Amino acid sequence: MVYLCCEFVHLPSSDHIYLISLVTVMLKQGGSSSSSTAMAEAHAAVAFQFTVTHEGVNLHINNEALLAVIKSGVRSWKKRYARFRNHLVTSVYPASPASWLVVVTAIYAVMLARFDPSLGMIDMLSQKLPIEYFSPPADIYISTLIFATLLWFVLIIVIQYVLKLLLVYKGWMWEPISISSWTILSKIWLCLIRLFGGREPMLFSYQQSLPKMPLPALDKTMERYLRSIEPLCTDEQYSRMSNLVEEFEHGLGKKLQRYLLLKSWWSSNYVTDWWEDYVYLAGRGPIMINSNFYGTDTVACPDGLAQAARAANLIHGALQFRRQIDRETLKPLRLKGVIPLCSAQYERAFNTTRIPGVDKDTTVHWKDSRHVVVYHTGRFFKINVYHKGSILKPCELEQQLQRIIDCKDEPQSGEMFLGALTASDRQPWAYARSRYFNHGVNKRSMDIIDKAAFYVCLDDASPVLDVQSADSCDEYVQQMLHGKGYNRWFDKSFQMVVFKNARAGFNAEHSWADAPVIAHMWEYSISHDFLHYSYTEDGHTRGVVDSILPTPAKLQWDIPDEGCEVIQQSLKAAQELIDDTDIVMLPFKGYGKGFMKKCKCSPDGYIQLALQLACYKDLGQICLTYEASMTRLWREGRTETVRSCSTESCNFVRAMNDPDVSNAERRALLKTATDYHQKLYRSAMCGDGIDRHLFCLYVVSKYLNEESPFLKEVLSEPWRLSTSQTPHQQTNLMDIKKHPEQISGGGGFGPVADNGYGVSYIIAGEDVILFHISSRRRSSETDSNRFRENLEHVLLQMKTIFEK
């Protein structure tokens, strides 16, 4: 932060002189800096000073400091201009600001040809102009300019509306993968999307044209819900739920649906704001394990890399990604290279933190941040990532990080375990923040953490990520999910973790966005790490440090004894949660996506059936299964639930456990089940899911103080098997067919139900699938190691039904 300060220095009384200095002081927090050093730094930063005596005023200017002030102001105005320019460009897309000149020129040309394209509007406008200011022919020229501009605006609105109408069509999702096999209608639609979709979109160019997510009809949602629970219920249970559904559909449900319909008309997305507020921010339990998720390093990583070097390259890649978001030069993701996905979640990827509240947390985002916060062996440091207006080079970042590693200062009282506050329950953290971190040096240090671009942990552990050995990966994924509980800062939008052996990963807070967005950043960073930055033979970054950089500032804390007690209580609660969490990894190398496609099955559907079969073997029953799908085809869309446990999937699971069923019958049931799963997944992406609609109806009922036995029972159903697929190749920077070892090992999350499993998976190329499996140790019904063994067994068993 930059402050302009006036310093009044009283010189010896005999001189009767007052020195007035205007100084630019960078607030520094040095762990061992003396007050005399701080004063020297302040005086060295004087931009200009003047002395007032009886002889007059003497002005002294420090050109270097004054130049720094001017450059800071220029950078600020440049960013403001860039934001204004980007806003202008995206607001008129798929047209461009230059198209205004084309329209104006065309209208003038037609007017000069003595033809009035305005049908009299230009003459009418010229008559309305003040005569005393505009006389012929100026009035005609100005009227033509106004008409052309209005016409340009109308054309933009029409084009955007046509594009929005085109994007409502979702019939293409049920077409074959190959576009050449599409129906004529979908091919025509695709051509129109290409025509109206523009050529060089910026990151947020399509936001104006994306349609709102439609509100499903109440009767359709009820019908889909009953079909989803049918295989999970006895006849008596199903009959009871059918009665509850009928009572709700023809009673309270109609009233709630009307209110929700009004919200769907008014808001950009009828789900997203309530989903963020009530599912994430209103939760009072720990977000560590329960909400945050993690992503892993590449499967292969060169040996002998320095920890500081690896961290420097990854930090630099993340900052380059942030620059592309700020400048909106990051290309929006488009399915089939044409159909846009919503980019709204990228806005809060950096400079964002979750602030604890007593009743509900808040997510705070800053427009810019020029520093990152680094945690190492119990100390917090601030690194300014810009120098002379440019992002520090990887070699400069490495130098700064190595200075932190080499620093021998001991942690201050309460500092080492401070991060445990973010790992435990939210209310104690809110009270502690308000009482102990809302004033003085503690508030200044907390502000530095909050406003950092992101958080970096230089971890002193050295976990192994070796997909050739499942057991060796377990410590690594445990470190990524929760670490030690206190050496992470779970409130930041994401935190980068780099271990002593140079292995890395990230842990992300969930309220601001979903996994694909942060996975996009991570894929970009690790791609640049290996493809563009690389390392020297001794494991350091390339390049030469040609600037004298200030030493990273150590954050200062003054935590009272009662504050330290609160930290210890949070640490104890966090450790109990860690001890109760069992997470393992399964690198399955028996086969992969290539074999599944040869079987003419959807890979995702195939894996979902394997998970349900493994769950049946593990728990001895068929369970309600959650799979996350994205709804970013709609404006501000996030996710929808795919209830992947269906009658079709249950028929397959039972057939695999019935020795009297032939392999031919099992293959047919597998194909039927995967086809139906694809239908469910596509329907969810199209906004025709079940659970988000029911959730919003429940929120409306709470606003109206209405009780619904049906909604209460539905929303209390436990998801004993919660699953998610990790996306990859969102950047196309790496060719994983040529370099399969460079794919990320995926990511994972904690279990949703206390007596269930959380399973994340990534289809790593054609021949490998990586699973992350979590559960609670206190449950006598679950065991992550046992589920891993069952899953590997059923995957091999499923392959046998295709063997002759």
ABEGO torsion letter per residue (X at the ends): XBBBBBBBBBBBAAAGBBBBBBBBBBBBBBAABBAAAAAAAAAAABABBBBBBAAEBBBBBBAAAAAAAAAAAAAAAAAAAAAAAAAAAAAAOABBAAAAAAAAAAAAAAAAAGBBAAGGAAAAAAAABBAAABBOAAAAAAAAAAAAAAAAAAAAAAAAAAAAAAAABAAAAABBABAAABBAAAAAAAAAAAAAAEABBBAAAAAAABBBBBBBBAAAAAAAAAAAAAAABBAAAAAAAAAAAAAAAABAAAAAAAAAAAAAAABABAAAAAAAAAAAAABABBABGAABBBBBBBABBBBGBBAAAAAAAAAAAAAAAAAAAAAGABBBBBBGGABBBBAAAAAAABGBBBBBBAABBBBBBBABBABBBBBBGGBBBBBBABBGGBBBBAAAAAAAAAAAAABABBBBBGAAAAAAAAABBAAAAAAAAAAAAABEAAAAAAAAAAABABBBBBBABBBBBBAABAAAAAAAAAAAAAEAGAABBAABABBBBBBAAGBBEBBBBAAABBAAAAAAAAAAAAAAAAAAAEBBAAGBBBEBBABBBBBBBBBBBBBBAAAAAAAAAAAAAAAAAAAABBBBBBBBAABBAAAAAAAGBBAAAAAAAAAAAAAAAAAGBBBBBBBBBBAAABBGBBBBBBBABBAAAAAAAAAAABAABBAAAAAAAAAAAAAAAAAAAAAAAAGABAAAAAAAAAAAAAAAGBBBAAAAAAAABBBABBBBBBBBGAAGABBAAABAAABBAEBBBBBABAABBBBBBBBBEAABBBBBBBBBAABAABBAAAAAAAAAAAAAAAAAAABX
